[in-house]
Every structure is written in structure tokens, then in C-alpha cells.
Amino acid sequence: MIRALILTLALASLAAPKEPVDYVDPNIGGISHLLVPALPNVQYPHGIARLAPVTPTGVKDRYLADQVFGFRAGASILMPFTGPVPADPARYASLYDHDQETATPYYYSAWLEDTGIQVEYTVTHSVAYYRFTYPENTTPAVLFRGVTAPQFTLQPPNAIQGAEDTPYRDSRLYFHAEFSRPYATSGQKPNAVWAAGFDTRALEIKIGFSYISPEQARRNIAREIPDWDFARVKAEARAVWNRELGKIEISGGTEQQRTIFYTGLYRSVGRPTNLVEGDRYYSGADKQVHPAEGRGFYAVNNPWGSFRSMYPLQLLLDPQRQVDVVRTYIRIYQQSGWMQPYIRQTMIGQHQTAIVTDVWAKGYRDFDLAKAYEGLRKNRMESTLIPWRRGPATSIDRAYQEHGFVPALAPGEQETIPTVDSYERRQAVAVTLEAAYDDWCMAQLARALGKDADLALFSRRALNYRKLFDPQTGFMRPKTADGRWIEPFDPTWSGGQGGRAYYAEMNAWIYTWHVPHDVPGLIGLFGGPGPFTARLDQLFREQYAGNRKQGGTKYAFLAQFPDQTGLIGQYAHGNEPNLHIPYLYNYAGEPWMTQRKVRQILQTQYAAAPLGYAGDEDDGDLGSWYVLSAMGFYPVSPGRPVYDIGSPLFDEVRLHMSGGKVFTLRANHVSTANKYIQSATLNGRPLNAPWFDHQTLAEGGTLVLEMGPRPNREWGKGSANSVQALGQLDSRAPGIGQKRNR
């Protein structure tokens, strides 16, 4: 008995250490706080093939579902079954148990209780690889069913092809499915097709996806998985993820913190999708197929949230990919006449401006800046700012250009602009503030290109935020077209559902801080660092009182502001416009408060559990914030190549940069209690400011933070204005590891 115990302990000690991918738990976020849960996607980083279980329509929280309707096959759904064909394919489902489920970034398995079928799948960039193991003495069969305008074609003896509109109906997604064994029977019903009678218990299916054609989907299979070797494909997918996640090495921290960290990193690199298939890609911008240029053409979404955390983190991991994202925007402009999101306009702002500016500012310049600027300028001068809309400028946009703010409607005043959505409304304050930030980004690019007139124009417009700051209340407030403050006004409750009359899913408590490009200027509006930090403190303490007629309770508040979850006072970590706010104390001479708040958020708003995100994870935004902040720094203003220092979680972080450079952040004596920075050195020299520039990071080096349990209120106090001088865009500055502008 003792020998067996000793042997068991010895074998345990020899167990291989966890690799980064082993920490990832795709089920984190599988239950939402109020709105949309995260999916346990199996995919390559930025891959076309993105696989996840499909649960009943009425159960949005996937991890609470006890039935599964099938598994993603592009835009269609694939489901194995036994016995007769389901009478209603659209409703066919099986019980399944999450305790018998394996979810990783590269492999998934589940057991279907009603049929006894074991489901497994893995993936390459454009191809799904399924393996279904059926019980003995059953008739193996598979069902494909469509959702949006499906079309299926049986190709006996061992293939099926199909096509279906994508959710936004901007394109068709084709598939070609090949079976490891021929099927004996097959059939079709409206929106469904099936194949049955396979002479095997272990059926494998390779499904190639393509936005070009079903034949291209077949070629994608031949290129990416030419044989039938499930184990090899699974191992290769695992290796791909380990290489990607291994770009950041961490030491220390708890098991839960490492799990949240690498899961956040996995989420961050899921999007945008690289649409290149071999040597071609389909562009929704002009509905044409084009030859590939460079490494990728991306399905860039509207970066309202992702410009803040996700894209800056991706730039650290793979700056050349971010250059390719910028090139994608340029190609979309050349193909469509507008430098816009690939799919559709969502939310507000034109923050592709921020993405381009951030890449250029950080020294990665192998793209045509003049052409990018041309497209971005057309956006700023000729297209509409109306939320969730594309199209030419309207009177709302002319008002912004002439008067510096988007006019709001008084309570009860009827909308006169037909393109304003009756639900999304004008979001007048939020649109103005986010437009001012985009204009600041434009000013940086104009400076780099030597466009002095544009530099003056956009620099002036970057200060438009000042026109909506009310010194009497200390909030950013809506104004009517003739410049009068909207009355009545309540910073907690005004704006209707989601605050959308004036704000974007949030309220005045949040959007008052949306001046990432000029925090010293915002401090000045408050009357100095003292009043500024006092209002920041109040933000994190304020509850829901406001207008008692509207309830003054948490449930009443969340009924009106369902996106404003993850509440600490009125700070709401569950939505992106908040993410820079904890770092603003750095600019008012109180970095210790940034350290305190960042740690509070890291510890309370994330968990290694299905209810692990404070709000909508939004394809990587909340996870990216965690990764950056847990490392110890964050980009408050993308477009300025500066990182604000917070409070790291780990003893050491090693960030592997392009060109073989390594940036190390070491936090001596860090712990739950030791969250305050006592002193710091950067490359051996004392650092007394709570920030550092991107070039220092990109060239490699070491930042050492001495941590302790009590705040050092003198460290990093410095002048808030000193950050303004860091990394200003200059066309004469050399790039970092990239070619100069062509």
C-alpha cells in the first residue's frame, strides 16, 4: 500500500507542467449577467471555421442549457442521430451534460444522452473536423439544417454541399462536407438534408467553409486536411494555440488568475476573421473575389469597443497583423469608396481612425498612410455620425462640424431626421465625445503627413468635448440645437432606455470621462486635480438614488441600463466606455488610487467560472482588459504610444515582441495585499512616472516594480502634463521593426 502511494506521488511529481492552452476555459462567460454570453468556440486564432454548440433559441445562457440542437457547420447546424429521420428537423435536440463536456480552444467533446453518441471536433483555419462515435447496433446518420435561406446539394456517395446567408446577410457562406465512409441513404426536407446508413461506428466528417464558392470550400479541405487523421489535426490545432498564447509568459499568481488570463488572451485573438482562403478572398465591400495581398484580409467589425483594449493587445502580440488590418481598411475604401467596417455599421464612432493612428504612432508603418488618411478624412467630413447608420452627412453632422456638438432633442420633441433609429436615437453627447476623440486621432495623422490646415482643423475639433461640459453640475450634458442645456437633467437617469437619447448604453456618470486624448484638459474643466479626483471617487461610490420616481434601486437601474453591469458605484465594468477610467487617477497625481481600483476590478469583476465576465465579453474586449491590466499596464488613449501603469497580478510577465525582443515586467513581493507600487526602475534607471512609451517596450527591457501593502502616495505623482509630451507623432521618427511609409 505504501509502495503504491509512493509510486503515485512520484508519478504526479513527474506530470508535465501546464502549457498556456491548458489554462484556457472557453466556458468562462457561458452565463451572462443580463445580455449576451460568450461561446466556447473551437477555432484557429482569427480563423474562418468557428465551432460551438447550438442551444435552444430561448436559452441564451448556453451553459445553463440541458439540450443541444447541434453544432456549427458554418452558418448551418450539424447534428448526428440514430434511427428514423426526425419528424421536425428544426426542433430535433438531445439532452447533454456539461460535466461530461470537454471544451478547449482546439478541441471539443460532448455526449448526447438521448442517442448515446459521442461528439468530438477539432479545426483548422477554414475546415471543421468532426468525429461521431455511435453506439453498437444503431444506424449512424447525420442531419444538416439551415437557418437563413439555406441551399443543400447531395453529392453521393460521400459528400454534401450547402450555402446559407450569414447573419447580417452581407454574404453567403458555403460548405463542402466529406464523409469518411459512403452513405447508403439520404433525403431532404425544407431547410434540412440528411445522410444515413454509414457502415461504421466512428464516422468522421471534414467540412470546408468558404465565402467564395462550394468548390473553394472543397479546395480548402484538400489544402488544410488532405488525409483522415483526427489526432494529427487536433495536435496541430493545440500547437497553434500554444504558440499564440505563449507569446506572453507569466509566473506567479493563482491558478484562477492564470486561467482567467489565458482565457482572456484566447478571447482576444478570436477576431477579426482572416478571410483569405489560399490565395484569394471574398470582400463584402464590393461583393467580389480578389487575389490575396500580404497575410490577410480581415472581417473588421465596428471597433467601438475593441479599439480600447483588443486591438492594442493584438498589436503587442503581432504588429504585422495589425498592419494587415490597416491595409484591409484601405482596401475596403478602395473597393467601396468608404473606409468602414466590413459587415455593417454598429454602435457609434469611426474608431478605425484610432486603429490606424495607434499602429502608426507605435512605429509600424508599412502601409500607405496617405491613402488611409484620404479614406478616414472622407469619413470625418462626408459621412454621418448617426448611431448604427451608414450614409452621407445629414443636418446632425453639419451641426457637429459647424457648432462642435450633436444637438439633442428636448424631452417630448419629435425626431425630424428619418435615418435616426427610433430605438437607438441620437446619443448626442456620446457621439460628440467619441467624434472629438476621432478628430484628435486625425490631427495626429495630419501632423505626420505635414497637412497643417487639417492639423489646425482637427485639433480644434478635438476640443469639442469642452462644449458639453457643464461646470455647474460637473457632467457632460446634452444641448439643444440653439445651445441650451436640456432640462430636466439627472446624471444617473436622463436619456431614456440605455441613456440613448444622450449617451450610448450608459449615462452621464460614465461618458463624462470619455476624453482619453486630453485628460489634463478635462482635469482643468473640473478645476484641478482635487475636484477631478473627488468626482472620480464619487463615481465609484454613487449608487442608484438619482430620481426617486424612477425607482432608486439596482433592479430599476439595470432595467433602464442593462448594459451597465459590473457595477462599482456607477462605474460599470461590463461595458467598454468604462475601461480606461480607473487609470485616470494617474493623471491627477494619485497613481496609488489607480492601483487600488485596478486591483479591485481584477479581483471582483472576473472569475474562472461560467458567470465570469461582468458583462458582454464582446469577442475579446473584457478579456483583453484583464490581460493588459493583469500584466500591469493599459493604453488609456490609443493613438498615443503610451501605457499607463496599474497594479500587476503576477510575479513576472515576459512579453515576446516581434524581432525576438522580450519585455519583462517584474513585480517584487506582489500579493493580494501588496498591490501598491513603492518604487520602480525601467531598464535599471529609476522610474518616477506612472507610464512608459511603446518604443521602450518594443525594444525589449525590464520594468521592475517594488510592491507593498500601503500606498506610496509620492511615487509617480509628477506632472500630469508630462504624458502629453510622450510619443507625439512625427513623420521624421523611424518605425519600429517595420519599413517606413511607402
Helices and strands as residue ranges (DSSP letters): H 2-13, H 20-23, E 53-54, G 62-64, E 67-68, E 70-73, E 76-82, G 89-91, E 94-95, G 98-100, E 102-103, E 108-112, E 117-123, E 127-133, E 140-145, E 151-155, E 159-165, E 172-179, E 185-189, E 192-196, E 202-210, H 214-224, H 230-245, E 248-251, H 255-268, E 280-283, E 288-291, H 310-317, H 319-336, H 352-361, H 369-382, H 395-403, H 428-449, H 452-461, G 464-468, E 469-470, E 475-476, G 497-499, H 508-511, H 519-526, H 529-541, G 548-550, H 554-560, E 567-568, E 571-572, G 576-578, G 581-588, H 591-604, G 618-620, H 621-631, E 633-634, E 642-645, E 652-656, G 658-660, E 662-668, E 676-682, E 685-686, E 691-693, H 694-698, E 701-708, G 720-725
